[in-house]
Amino acid sequence: MDHVYKSVEVTGSSSESLQAAIENAISRTSKTIRNMRWFQVTDTRGYIENNKIAYWQVTLKIGFDVE
């Protein structure tokens, strides 16, 4: 079967971890995008406060089926 996908770019954040930032982005995107199939991390960065990591930001491309 041939597959056709469309992708969107989103950025998730978390004060806990990179994985939590990815999961936050996927969870929030799933509220408005159906049939998500894959993700690709395109950028990772962190925010520093008082010389410590305050939170992580992860930018993803999320692919979903074209209906």
PDB file as gemmi writes it, atoms N, CA and C in Angstrom:
CRYST1    1.000    1.000    1.000  90.00  90.00  90.00 P 1                      
ATOM      1  N   MET A   1       0.837  -1.176   0.000  1.00  0.00           N  
ATOM      2  CA  MET A   1       0.000   0.000   0.000  1.00  0.00           C  
ATOM      3  C   MET A   1       0.888   1.247   0.000  1.00  0.00           C  
ATOM      4  N   ASP A   2       0.562   2.213  -0.841  1.00  0.00           N  
ATOM      5  CA  ASP A   2       1.295   3.482  -0.889  1.00  0.00           C  
ATOM      6  C   ASP A   2       0.823   4.385   0.241  1.00  0.00           C  
ATOM      7  N   HIS A   3       1.753   5.120   0.824  1.00  0.00           N  
ATOM      8  CA  HIS A   3       1.424   6.028   1.911  1.00  0.00           C  
ATOM      9  C   HIS A   3       1.768   7.446   1.499  1.00  0.00           C  
ATOM     10  N   VAL A   4       0.904   8.384   1.881  1.00  0.00           N  
ATOM     11  CA  VAL A   4       1.168   9.803   1.677  1.00  0.00           C  
ATOM     12  C   VAL A   4       0.991  10.478   3.030  1.00  0.00           C  
ATOM     13  N   TYR A   5       1.997  11.259   3.424  1.00  0.00           N  
ATOM     14  CA  TYR A   5       1.979  11.924   4.713  1.00  0.00           C  
ATOM     15  C   TYR A   5       2.100  13.428   4.545  1.00  0.00           C  
ATOM     16  N   LYS A   6       1.574  14.138   5.490  1.00  0.00           N  
ATOM     17  CA  LYS A   6       1.797  15.565   5.630  1.00  0.00           C  
ATOM     18  C   LYS A   6       2.495  15.727   6.969  1.00  0.00           C  
ATOM     19  N   SER A   7       3.302  16.779   7.141  1.00  0.00           N  
ATOM     20  CA  SER A   7       3.969  16.967   8.421  1.00  0.00           C  
ATOM     21  C   SER A   7       3.776  18.389   8.930  1.00  0.00           C  
ATOM     22  N   VAL A   8       3.820  18.508  10.247  1.00  0.00           N  
ATOM     23  CA  VAL A   8       3.774  19.810  10.905  1.00  0.00           C  
ATOM     24  C   VAL A   8       4.998  19.891  11.817  1.00  0.00           C  
ATOM     25  N   GLU A   9       5.416  21.102  12.121  1.00  0.00           N  
ATOM     26  CA  GLU A   9       6.532  21.294  13.032  1.00  0.00           C  
ATOM     27  C   GLU A   9       6.000  21.903  14.323  1.00  0.00           C  
ATOM     28  N   VAL A  10       6.362  21.304  15.446  1.00  0.00           N  
ATOM     29  CA  VAL A  10       5.924  21.776  16.760  1.00  0.00           C  
ATOM     30  C   VAL A  10       7.126  21.757  17.711  1.00  0.00           C  
ATOM     31  N   THR A  11       7.030  22.534  18.777  1.00  0.00           N  
ATOM     32  CA  THR A  11       8.062  22.537  19.810  1.00  0.00           C  
ATOM     33  C   THR A  11       7.416  22.269  21.155  1.00  0.00           C  
ATOM     34  N   GLY A  12       7.908  21.248  21.833  1.00  0.00           N  
ATOM     35  CA  GLY A  12       7.432  20.912  23.169  1.00  0.00           C  
ATOM     36  C   GLY A  12       8.481  21.285  24.199  1.00  0.00           C  
ATOM     37  N   SER A  13       8.035  21.514  25.426  1.00  0.00           N  
ATOM     38  CA  SER A  13       8.993  21.835  26.480  1.00  0.00           C  
ATOM     39  C   SER A  13       8.665  21.064  27.745  1.00  0.00           C  
ATOM     40  N   SER A  14       9.675  20.934  28.606  1.00  0.00           N  
ATOM     41  CA  SER A  14       9.507  20.253  29.883  1.00  0.00           C  
ATOM     42  C   SER A  14      10.659  20.635  30.804  1.00  0.00           C  
ATOM     43  N   SER A  15      10.343  20.785  32.074  1.00  0.00           N  
ATOM     44  CA  SER A  15      11.401  21.024  33.062  1.00  0.00           C  
ATOM     45  C   SER A  15      12.015  19.712  33.528  1.00  0.00           C  
ATOM     46  N   GLU A  16      11.436  18.576  33.105  1.00  0.00           N  
ATOM     47  CA  GLU A  16      11.896  17.266  33.564  1.00  0.00           C  
ATOM     48  C   GLU A  16      12.985  16.649  32.682  1.00  0.00           C  
ATOM     49  N   SER A  17      12.693  16.526  31.365  1.00  0.00           N  
ATOM     50  CA  SER A  17      13.631  15.811  30.499  1.00  0.00           C  
ATOM     51  C   SER A  17      13.313  16.071  29.029  1.00  0.00           C  
ATOM     52  N   LEU A  18      14.248  15.642  28.169  1.00  0.00           N  
ATOM     53  CA  LEU A  18      14.021  15.720  26.727  1.00  0.00           C  
ATOM     54  C   LEU A  18      12.841  14.840  26.320  1.00  0.00           C  
ATOM     55  N   GLN A  19      12.791  13.624  26.854  1.00  0.00           N  
ATOM     56  CA  GLN A  19      11.694  12.715  26.505  1.00  0.00           C  
ATOM     57  C   GLN A  19      10.350  13.302  26.906  1.00  0.00           C  
ATOM     58  N   ALA A  20      10.282  13.917  28.072  1.00  0.00           N  
ATOM     59  CA  ALA A  20       9.019  14.529  28.515  1.00  0.00           C  
ATOM     60  C   ALA A  20       8.629  15.676  27.583  1.00  0.00           C  
ATOM     61  N   ALA A  21       9.602  16.432  27.083  1.00  0.00           N  
ATOM     62  CA  ALA A  21       9.307  17.512  26.133  1.00  0.00           C  
ATOM     63  C   ALA A  21       8.733  16.950  24.841  1.00  0.00           C  
ATOM     64  N   ILE A  22       9.302  15.832  24.352  1.00  0.00           N  
ATOM     65  CA  ILE A  22       8.793  15.175  23.148  1.00  0.00           C  
ATOM     66  C   ILE A  22       7.373  14.669  23.392  1.00  0.00           C  
ATOM     67  N   GLU A  23       7.162  14.013  24.518  1.00  0.00           N  
ATOM     68  CA  GLU A  23       5.839  13.478  24.840  1.00  0.00           C  
ATOM     69  C   GLU A  23       4.810  14.592  24.993  1.00  0.00           C  
ATOM     70  N   ASN A  24       5.196  15.730  25.564  1.00  0.00           N  
ATOM     71  CA  ASN A  24       4.278  16.868  25.684  1.00  0.00           C  
ATOM     72  C   ASN A  24       3.876  17.389  24.304  1.00  0.00           C  
ATOM     73  N   ALA A  25       4.849  17.480  23.398  1.00  0.00           N  
ATOM     74  CA  ALA A  25       4.550  17.962  22.043  1.00  0.00           C  
ATOM     75  C   ALA A  25       3.598  17.013  21.318  1.00  0.00           C  
ATOM     76  N   ILE A  26       3.845  15.716  21.417  1.00  0.00           N  
ATOM     77  CA  ILE A  26       2.995  14.729  20.748  1.00  0.00           C  
ATOM     78  C   ILE A  26       1.601  14.717  21.363  1.00  0.00           C  
ATOM     79  N   SER A  27       1.525  14.766  22.676  1.00  0.00           N  
ATOM     80  CA  SER A  27       0.233  14.741  23.362  1.00  0.00           C  
ATOM     81  C   SER A  27      -0.623  15.942  22.981  1.00  0.00           C  
ATOM     82  N   ARG A  28      -0.038  17.120  22.997  1.00  0.00           N  
ATOM     83  CA  ARG A  28      -0.805  18.329  22.672  1.00  0.00           C  
ATOM     84  C   ARG A  28      -1.212  18.337  21.208  1.00  0.00           C  
ATOM     85  N   THR A  29      -0.306  17.920  20.320  1.00  0.00           N  
ATOM     86  CA  THR A  29      -0.614  17.899  18.887  1.00  0.00           C  
ATOM     87  C   THR A  29      -1.726  16.910  18.585  1.00  0.00           C  
ATOM     88  N   SER A  30      -1.782  15.806  19.317  1.00  0.00           N  
ATOM     89  CA  SER A  30      -2.809  14.782  19.072  1.00  0.00           C  
ATOM     90  C   SER A  30      -4.225  15.292  19.331  1.00  0.00           C  
ATOM     91  N   LYS A  31      -4.355  16.429  19.994  1.00  0.00           N  
ATOM     92  CA  LYS A  31      -5.688  17.005  20.244  1.00  0.00           C  
ATOM     93  C   LYS A  31      -6.280  17.652  18.998  1.00  0.00           C  
ATOM     94  N   THR A  32      -5.418  17.986  18.019  1.00  0.00           N  
ATOM     95  CA  THR A  32      -5.916  18.636  16.805  1.00  0.00           C  
ATOM     96  C   THR A  32      -5.535  17.915  15.508  1.00  0.00           C  
ATOM     97  N   ILE A  33      -4.601  16.982  15.570  1.00  0.00           N  
ATOM     98  CA  ILE A  33      -4.158  16.245  14.378  1.00  0.00           C  
ATOM     99  C   ILE A  33      -4.483  14.767  14.557  1.00  0.00           C  
ATOM    100  N   ARG A  34      -5.169  14.193  13.574  1.00  0.00           N  
ATOM    101  CA  ARG A  34      -5.499  12.762  13.613  1.00  0.00           C  
ATOM    102  C   ARG A  34      -4.462  11.962  12.829  1.00  0.00           C  
ATOM    103  N   ASN A  35      -4.405  10.672  13.112  1.00  0.00           N  
ATOM    104  CA  ASN A  35      -3.606   9.707  12.340  1.00  0.00           C  
ATOM    105  C   ASN A  35      -2.112  10.023  12.305  1.00  0.00           C  
ATOM    106  N   MET A  36      -1.564  10.469  13.442  1.00  0.00           N  
ATOM    107  CA  MET A  36      -0.127  10.717  13.501  1.00  0.00           C  
ATOM    108  C   MET A  36       0.605   9.381  13.384  1.00  0.00           C  
ATOM    109  N   ARG A  37       1.714   9.360  12.631  1.00  0.00           N  
ATOM    110  CA  ARG A  37       2.416   8.110  12.373  1.00  0.00           C  
ATOM    111  C   ARG A  37       3.891   8.137  12.758  1.00  0.00           C  
ATOM    112  N   TRP A  38       4.555   9.285  12.698  1.00  0.00           N  
ATOM    113  CA  TRP A  38       5.983   9.325  12.977  1.00  0.00           C  
ATOM    114  C   TRP A  38       6.380  10.707  13.479  1.00  0.00           C  
ATOM    115  N   PHE A  39       7.567  10.755  14.099  1.00  0.00           N  
ATOM    116  CA  PHE A  39       8.133  12.049  14.462  1.00  0.00           C  
ATOM    117  C   PHE A  39       9.631  12.041  14.213  1.00  0.00           C  
ATOM    118  N   GLN A  40      10.176  13.230  14.019  1.00  0.00           N  
ATOM    119  CA  GLN A  40      11.606  13.415  13.803  1.00  0.00           C  
ATOM    120  C   GLN A  40      12.045  14.618  14.630  1.00  0.00           C  
ATOM    121  N   VAL A  41      13.029  14.434  15.495  1.00  0.00           N  
ATOM    122  CA  VAL A  41      13.564  15.549  16.272  1.00  0.00           C  
ATOM    123  C   VAL A  41      14.456  16.380  15.358  1.00  0.00           C  
ATOM    124  N   THR A  42      14.157  17.671  15.231  1.00  0.00           N  
ATOM    125  CA  THR A  42      14.937  18.533  14.346  1.00  0.00           C  
ATOM    126  C   THR A  42      15.813  19.524  15.108  1.00  0.00           C  
ATOM    127  N   ASP A  43      15.486  19.769  16.388  1.00  0.00           N  
ATOM    128  CA  ASP A  43      16.279  20.711  17.170  1.00  0.00           C  
ATOM    129  C   ASP A  43      16.073  20.436  18.654  1.00  0.00           C  
ATOM    130  N   THR A  44      17.127  20.601  19.415  1.00  0.00           N  
ATOM    131  CA  THR A  44      17.073  20.431  20.865  1.00  0.00           C  
ATOM    132  C   THR A  44      17.797  21.608  21.491  1.00  0.00           C  
ATOM    133  N   ARG A  45      17.171  22.204  22.482  1.00  0.00           N  
ATOM    134  CA  ARG A  45      17.825  23.293  23.191  1.00  0.00           C  
ATOM    135  C   ARG A  45      17.328  23.345  24.625  1.00  0.00           C  
ATOM    136  N   GLY A  46      18.034  24.058  25.451  1.00  0.00           N  
ATOM    137  CA  GLY A  46      17.647  24.194  26.846  1.00  0.00           C  
ATOM    138  C   GLY A  46      17.664  25.646  27.268  1.00  0.00           C  
ATOM    139  N   TYR A  47      16.915  25.937  28.304  1.00  0.00           N  
ATOM    140  CA  TYR A  47      16.844  27.285  28.850  1.00  0.00           C  
ATOM    141  C   TYR A  47      17.527  27.271  30.214  1.00  0.00           C  
ATOM    142  N   ILE A  48      18.388  28.255  30.462  1.00  0.00           N  
ATOM    143  CA  ILE A  48      19.173  28.295  31.694  1.00  0.00           C  
ATOM    144  C   ILE A  48      18.689  29.428  32.587  1.00  0.00           C  
ATOM    145  N   GLU A  49      18.481  29.105  33.865  1.00  0.00           N  
ATOM    146  CA  GLU A  49      18.170  30.106  34.890  1.00  0.00           C  
ATOM    147  C   GLU A  49      19.057  29.837  36.097  1.00  0.00           C  
ATOM    148  N   ASN A  50      19.696  30.868  36.622  1.00  0.00           N  
ATOM    149  CA  ASN A  50      20.562  30.737  37.796  1.00  0.00           C  
ATOM    150  C   ASN A  50      21.610  29.629  37.618  1.00  0.00           C  
ATOM    151  N   ASN A  51      22.188  29.581  36.417  1.00  0.00           N  
ATOM    152  CA  ASN A  51      23.247  28.627  36.091  1.00  0.00           C  
ATOM    153  C   ASN A  51      22.817  27.169  36.156  1.00  0.00           C  
ATOM    154  N   LYS A  52      21.518  26.920  36.010  1.00  0.00           N  
ATOM    155  CA  LYS A  52      20.993  25.556  35.989  1.00  0.00           C  
ATOM    156  C   LYS A  52      20.007  25.417  34.838  1.00  0.00           C  
ATOM    157  N   ILE A  53      19.812  24.174  34.404  1.00  0.00           N  
ATOM    158  CA  ILE A  53      18.819  23.922  33.354  1.00  0.00           C  
ATOM    159  C   ILE A  53      17.432  24.147  33.935  1.00  0.00           C  
ATOM    160  N   ALA A  54      16.704  25.090  33.356  1.00  0.00           N  
ATOM    161  CA  ALA A  54      15.340  25.378  33.815  1.00  0.00           C  
ATOM    162  C   ALA A  54      14.337  24.487  33.083  1.00  0.00           C  
ATOM    163  N   TYR A  55      14.521  24.348  31.760  1.00  0.00           N  
ATOM    164  CA  TYR A  55      13.667  23.452  30.992  1.00  0.00           C  
ATOM    165  C   TYR A  55      14.290  23.151  29.643  1.00  0.00           C  
ATOM    166  N   TRP A  56      13.793  22.089  29.045  1.00  0.00           N  
ATOM    167  CA  TRP A  56      14.217  21.632  27.717  1.00  0.00           C  
ATOM    168  C   TRP A  56      13.175  22.031  26.692  1.00  0.00           C  
ATOM    169  N   GLN A  57      13.629  22.333  25.485  1.00  0.00           N  
ATOM    170  CA  GLN A  57      12.742  22.551  24.344  1.00  0.00           C  
ATOM    171  C   GLN A  57      13.189  21.625  23.216  1.00  0.00           C  
ATOM    172  N   VAL A  58      12.229  20.914  22.629  1.00  0.00           N  
ATOM    173  CA  VAL A  58      12.533  19.989  21.544  1.00  0.00           C  
ATOM    174  C   VAL A  58      11.582  20.288  20.389  1.00  0.00           C  
ATOM    175  N   THR A  59      12.157  20.555  19.223  1.00  0.00           N  
ATOM    176  CA  THR A  59      11.350  20.803  18.024  1.00  0.00           C  
ATOM    177  C   THR A  59      11.253  19.505  17.234  1.00  0.00           C  
ATOM    178  N   LEU A  60      10.030  19.183  16.821  1.00  0.00           N  
ATOM    179  CA  LEU A  60       9.749  17.938  16.102  1.00  0.00           C  
ATOM    180  C   LEU A  60       9.021  18.218  14.806  1.00  0.00           C  
ATOM    181  N   LYS A  61       9.230  17.364  13.832  1.00  0.00           N  
ATOM    182  CA  LYS A  61       8.325  17.236  12.702  1.00  0.00           C  
ATOM    183  C   LYS A  61       7.463  16.029  13.028  1.00  0.00           C  
ATOM    184  N   ILE A  62       6.163  16.176  12.922  1.00  0.00           N  
ATOM    185  CA  ILE A  62       5.246  15.062  13.166  1.00  0.00           C  
ATOM    186  C   ILE A  62       4.501  14.779  11.866  1.00  0.00           C  
ATOM    187  N   GLY A  63       4.588  13.533  11.408  1.00  0.00           N  
ATOM    188  CA  GLY A  63       3.933  13.135  10.159  1.00  0.00           C  
ATOM    189  C   GLY A  63       2.614  12.436  10.444  1.00  0.00           C  
ATOM    190  N   PHE A  64       1.643  12.720   9.590  1.00  0.00           N  
ATOM    191  CA  PHE A  64       0.337  12.084   9.732  1.00  0.00           C  
ATOM    192  C   PHE A  64      -0.220  11.736   8.353  1.00  0.00           C  
ATOM    193  N   ASP A  65      -1.113  10.750   8.329  1.00  0.00           N  
ATOM    194  CA  ASP A  65      -1.722  10.299   7.078  1.00  0.00           C  
ATOM    195  C   ASP A  65      -2.587  11.386   6.465  1.00  0.00           C  
ATOM    196  N   VAL A  66      -2.490  11.535   5.146  1.00  0.00           N  
ATOM    197  CA  VAL A  66      -3.391  12.415   4.408  1.00  0.00           C  
ATOM    198  C   VAL A  66      -4.659  11.648   4.148  1.00  0.00           C  
ATOM    199  N   GLU A  67      -5.784  12.211   4.540  1.00  0.00           N  
ATOM    200  CA  GLU A  67      -7.075  11.514   4.352  1.00  0.00           C  
ATOM    201  C   GLU A  67      -7.640  11.794   2.980  1.00  0.00           C  
TER     202      GLU A  67                                                      
END                                                                             
